[in-house]
Amino acid sequence: LCTMPPATDAVDELLLWLKSHGAQWNNVELRHIAAHERGVFTTSVIQPDQVVLEVPPKVMLTPDSCGEEEPLAAALKKSGASHTAVLLACFLDQQASRSSFWS
């Protein structure tokens, strides 16, 4: 079980968004460790090969998840640009879109 306080900042809002789209985490929690820093801590003994975090592909921003609706990213993909350049362009396209899934 992951403990999550009410959303108080962008990171907490991100965690709530991830959970609402199927991400799961067990036996871990996020805690403040210093100003603007967080750490992931176990809440119980974790066994070898035990999954503690699952993130569905639909919430991952990857070169493959950038579709034709992101014009700059699509153009870079077609040109053979690096994955980093495509991801940056996809991020910028998404940031500019009011209807972005990642907003």
Secondary structure, DSSP 8 states (H G I E B T S, - for coil): --------SHHHHHHHHHHHTT-EE-SEEEEEEETTEEEEEESS---TT---EE--GGG---TTT--TTSHHHHHHHHHT--HHHHHHHHHHHHHH-TT-TT-
